[in-house]
Amino acid sequence: IEPQIEMSERELTNEFVDIRKFREKLNVSLDNVLSNFDGNALGIDFMRYEIDKIAYYGAFLISTKLKSPIFIQLFSEDELRNVAFDGQNINDKFYKDIGSPNFNLIWGKLKPYFTEGQTIYFSPDGLLNRIAIEYLRDERRIPINEKYELHRVFHLAYIKCPQTIGCAFLGIGVANHDSPQKGSTRGKWDDLTNVLPEMNNIRQTIMSSPMVKEINIIIDDDAREVEVKDIMFSKYTSLHFATHSFYLSQQELERAAGLQYSHDHYMSLRALQSGLSSLSGIAMRKGNAFRKLAELPEPDDDILTAEEIEMLDLDNINVCVMSSCQSGLGDIDTDGVWGLQRAFRIAGCKSLICTLDYVGDDDAQLFMTTFYKEAALGKTIHESFKIAQRTLYTAHSKSPKRWNKFILIE
């Protein structure tokens, strides 16, 4: 039966993925892509495609050692959804799997092309944008990003040299959201008790760095939308947000708009009336209060939306760190993830640390304190991120929902 399976795979590959035509389209940038690879690096471009209205996933592999791209068929979208999702949310049990079947579902057919310690760049597609696949563990209980230098990238054609946080830091934090409750999750619009300690720790840590010459921290009442838009971002090389962020799909917007008792009712109505099909944003000081009002007392709603972020000048920003919930979510299409991810990319930000789900206040503080401690020493963003993630994993190795939320997109 194995020869029959191999023959079927080859037939499907030839039918839906013509390598010659693919190379004709890819050759414009293939040489540029490979010029950024060292001799041992591998590029993986995941791809979602449909056959008879059924969605499947495959991956193109490229490297300087391969004569032409290799296409590997992987799994159907139904298979992925069944094991990785519980409704619209990630199933935490997905990361508890050791070795099989979940690790092998994503990485099993690709792993034979890997070598120990190899640098691997991967660009996700479809639902893979919703999953931190770099944290899946193999049969030895080792996360794959511990065995390889794994880099999640916006696109294989835009791989850049390793960056540091640079010489000028801007931090924007909101702890007071006019909420009677003190929250432990950065997604429920409650007051955030650890934002101020987090920002103070970051300030003290970065002040010790001989590399960073300028530090600006904006907190609470100073963190208003109108003031943030007036900041001269070109002065800074790293940007940090510690507050609430959110993503509402079209379905969620329409549902909230139809429920007058929903806190998101008026915010959703305004978004739909302005022609938006989804809404992603970052809560500034009065955002929680303003979203609940039928009439805004000011021109701005104190929510920095993805559309507004796109208009900022972030060309000098090496990294934007989103210490908030769901900051990596958005509408998914063939071009990737729309929302805050795409907005910061369009604005010029070179890399982004964000989250794919709700993140606990304590975990965010631990992760960020560790990240900036390493970054202040002059380590690259990737190196600092990896150490921070490892610290969180070590502290909560038996609780994936606490260590699998942060991703770095380079």
N, C-alpha and C positions, 0 to 999 in steps of 0.2 A: 504493500500500500504506500510505502514511503516514496518510491519513484513516481507514483500517480500524483501524490501531493506536490512533489517538486515540479512535475510537469504543469499542474494546474497553476501553481504560483508563478511559473515562468510565463504561462499564457496570459494570466491576468496582468502581470507586470508589463508585458509587451503591448497588451491592448490599451491599458490606461496610462502607462508611463513609457512613452517612447524616448529612450535615452538620447537618441540623436537630436530630436526636436528639443528635448530638455536642455541639452548642452548648447544648442544654438541660442536659446534664450539666456542661459546661464553664463555663457562665455564672456559676455559684456563685463561681468563682475567676478567671474570665477578666478581669474588671475589676481585680481585685487584681493579677493577673499584669501586665497592661498598665500599671498605675500605677507599676510599678517600671522600666518601659522608658523610655528617652529617645525623642525623636521618630524617631530613626534606628535603634533597636535592633530585632533580629529574634529571635524564639524558634523553635527547632526541637525538636519532640518526636518522636523516632524511635519507631516502633511495630513490633513483631513480631506477625504474625497468620497464621492458617492457612486454607488453602483445600484441601479434599479431602486433609487430613493433610499437605499440603506447606507448609512455613513460608516466609513472605515478609516483607520489610521495606518500610516506607513512612515518611513523615514528614509531620507537621502543621506548617505554618508559620503563625505569628501575629505581628502587629505592629500598632501604632496606625494604620498606613497601609492595612491590609487590612480590608475590610468584614466578612469572616468568615474563619475558618481555611481554609487551602488544604491539600489532601492530595495528596502526590506519591508515586506508586509507585516503588520503587527496584530491588530485586533479590531473588532467592530466597536462602534460607539456604545452600543447596548451593553457589550461586555464591560467596558470601562465604567459606564454609568451604574451598572448593577453592583460592582464591587467598591466603587469609590464614593458614591453619593447616597445620601439618605434624603430623598426628595430633592430640594435645591441645595442642600448643605452637604459639606464634606463629611463622610462617615469616618470618625476617628479610628475605628477598628481597621480601616484601610492601612494605617501606618503601623499597626501592631503586628501585622503579618510578618513572619520571619522567613525569608527565602522563597516562599511560594504561597499562593499563586500570584500575588500582587506585584512583587518585585520582578518576577519573570514575565508578567504580562507586559510591563513597560520596557524593561531592560534586557530580558532574557535572550531575544534574538539578536540584540546589538552587542551584547557583552563579548562574544567571540572576537570582535574587532578591536577590543580594548586591550591596552597593556598597562600593567601596574604603574600607578603614579602618573599616568598620561594626562595631558591637558585636553579637555573635551569642552567644546563650545556647543550649546544646543539652543535651538529656537523652537519653542512649542507652538502648537496650533490647536484650534478648537477647544475642547474641554480640558486639554492639558494645561491651558493657561490658568485654570482654576485650581490646579493640584501642584503641591510642592514635591514634584517627583524626585528631586535631588535628595530627599530625605528617606526614601525607601531603603529598607535594610535587606542585606543578602542573607544567605544561609548561615553565615558566621555572625549574624546580628550586627554587622557593620554597615552604617549608612553609606550609600554609594558615593556621597560627596566627601567621605573620609578616605576612600580608596583612590579617588581620582581628583584632579584639579578641575572640578566641574563649574562651568560658567554658563549661566542663563543669560542669553543676549536678546536684544530687541530684534536683531537680524544678523545673519552671518556675514553680510556685506559691510557691517559697520563695527567691526571689532577694533577696539582702540588700545593703545598702550596702557599699562597699569597706571592708575591715578591715585593720588593721595587726597586728603581733605583740603590741602592747599593752605594758604596763608590768612584767609579771612573767613570767619564763621558768623552766621546769622541764625539765631534760634527764636522761634515764635511758639509760645505756649499759652494755652488757656486751661486753667484749673477751675475757674468759676463760670459755670454755665447757667446761673440763676435756677438751680435745681435744689429742692429740699433734701435730695438724697445724695449720699456720697457713693460714687460708683467704683467698682473694681474692674469693670470692663470698658474699654475705650470704644464703645459702639452704642451705648444706651443713653447718651446725652446727659448723664448725671454729672455732678461735680467730680473732678478727678483729683484725688488726694495726693497722688504721687507725681503729678506734673511739676510742681515747684521743687521738690527734692531732686527729681530727675534733671531739671534744667540747672539747678545749683551744682549738682555733681558734675555735669558736663562742663559748666563754666570753670569750676576749679581744676578739672582735669586738663582742659584745653589751655588754661592759663600757664600750665607748666611746660607747654610745648614750645621749644625754640623756633618752630616752624610757623606757628600761628601768630600773626602780628596784630590782628584786629578781631575783637569779639563784640557782638551786639546781641543782647538778649531782650526780647520784647514779650512782656507778660500781661495777661488779663486785660485790664482797661486800656492798655496801650495797643492791644492786639485786635484792632478793629479793621474791617475790610477796607475802608477808605484809606486808612493809614498804610496798610500792607501794600496796596496797589501803588502808593507813592514812593515806596522804598526803591532806592537805586541798587537793584540787585547786581548790577555789573561790578560793584565793589567787592562782591563776596565770591568765595570759591566753594563753600559748602553751606547747605540750607537744612534746617531741622524744624519739623512741625511736631508738637506734642499737644494733641487735642482730640476731638472726635472727627472722624470722617465717615462717609457713607456712600452707598451706591443703591439706587432704586431703579429697577428695570421698568419698562413700559407697563407691564402688568401690575407691578407694585404701585406705580404712580396712579394708574387708573383706579386701582382698588382704594387707595388712600383718598383720592379725589372724590370717591363716591361715599366715603364714610366721614360724616361731619365731626364725629367724636375723635377721629384719628389726629394725633399730634402733627402728622405730616399732611393733613388735609389741605390747608391753604398753601403750603409750600408746593404741594403736588399740583394743585390747580394752577398756580402761577407758572410752573414749569410746562404743563401741557398747553396752556394758553399762549405761551411764547414759542410753541412749536417743537419743544424738546420731546424726544421719544424715550429718554432715560435721564437720570440726574445723578451726577457724582459731585461731591463737594467736601470742603473742609470747614468745620464750624469755627467761626471767630467768636469774639466775646459775647455778642448779643444774638448769635445765630439761633440758639435754642429757643429764646423768647420770641424772636421775630418770625420763626417758621410757623408759630401757632396763631399768628395774627391775621385777620382778614385784610386789614389795611396796614401797610408799613409806615412807621412814623418817620422814616428816613428814606432817601433814594436807594440806598444799598440795604440788602437783607442780612448782611454780616455773615453770609455763607460764600466762601470763595469757591466758585464752581469750576468744573473742568474747562468750560468755554472761556472763563475769565483768566484762568491760569495760562491758557494757550497764548494770551496776549502779552504776558510778562516777558521780559528780556532776561533769560537764564543762561545765556551762552557761556558765561564764565563759571557756572556751577558744575563742579566735578561730581558732586553727589547731592541728591535731595533725600533726606531721611524722613520717612513718614511713620512716626511713632503713634499710630492710630489704627483703628479697626477698618478692615475691608478696603484699604487704600489701593489695593492692586486689582480690584474688581471693576467690571465694566461690560458693555456690550461686546460680544465676540463675533468677529467676522473673519474673512480670509486675510485681512490685513493685520489681525491681531486683536488687542483689547482696547476698546474705546473707553474713555473715562479718565481718571487721574493719571494712569500709566501713560496714555497717549498724550495727554495735555502737557505733562512735564517734558516729554520727549520733543513735542512740537516747539515748546518754549526754549529748547536748547540744552536742557539738563543732560549731562553725559551718562549718568547712572542713577538708579533709583532703588532705595530700600523701602519696601512696602509690605503690606500684609494681605493675606488671602481670606482671612476670617476674623472673628473677634479675637482680641488679644487682651490678656489680663494686665491690669495696671502694674502689679508687682513684677510680672515677667518682662514687660516693656522696660521698666526701670533697670532691671538686671542686665538685659540685653544691651541697652543703650550705654549704660555705664561702662560695660566691658568693651563695647565697640570703640568708644571715644578714648578710652585708656590706651588701647593699642594704636589707634589712628594718631593720637598725639605724639607717639614715639616715632612717627614717620613711616609706619607700615602702610601698605597700599589699602585701598578700600576693600578689595577682595580679601586680603589677608586678615584685616581687622574684623570683617564680617564673619569669616569662617571661625575665628577664635571666639567671637561672641555667640555664634550659634552653637559651637561645641560646649561652651559654658552652660548655656541653657539646656542643652541635651543632657549633659552630665548631671545637672541638678534635678532633672525631671525625666530621666530616661524611660520610665515606665508609664509616662503620661504624655503621649504624642500631642494631645491638644494644647500642651503648654510649650512645646518646642518646635512645632512644624509650621508656625504661622508666618515668620519673616522670610522674605526672599530678596535676593539682590539681582536686579536686572542691569546688565552692563551694556 
